[in-house]
Amino acid sequence: MGSDYHICHIELDEKSIIRRNADIDHERRVAIFDLLEENFYQPLEELPGNYAGPFRLVLRMEDNRLAMDIYSADDHQLNHKLTIIILPLTLLRRTIREYFHICDSYFTAIKNASPRQIETIDMARRSLHDQGSEILLERLGEKIKMDFPTARRLFTLICVLQIR
């Protein structure tokens, strides 16, 4: 990776994950793997010691808001936060709810629908995922600079934290 502005480790706060199953765990693992393979993530505020990455990130829910705890790459014990970014999820809630609904339809369709029907549902699912990623980019734009693939994978992880 050419830039230090990237996430080198990410985890979801276990207390924030409400519901678990094999499909959810698989989506979480894939999103984390893909995110760590390639991402661009640059907090825009000045960090202690002018730290410029790479970053360890913990995602958690705090009072119905997303909290991103950002640590330096060498803070393996997660003792000293560089910063915390709080994001109200109000503007994402509808998209997340619609995304969950279409995902349920997709997993149901896989069992007995025609390939054409599955493809149509999958296109709608990807479109909602992209929409959520765009909202995330816009809402975090003054706090974090990131590319679209990074926002897309973060949106997946935020959804994991929102599953009821």
Secondary structure, DSSP 4 states (H G I P E B T S, - for coil): ---S-SEEEEEE-GGG-----HHHHHHHHHHHHHHHHS--EEE-SPPGGG----EEEEEEEETTEEEEEEEETT-TT--S-SEEEEEE-HHHHHHHHHHHHHHHHHHHHHHHS-HHHHHHHHHHHHHHHHHHHHHHHHHHTTTEEE-HHHHHHHHHHHHHHH--
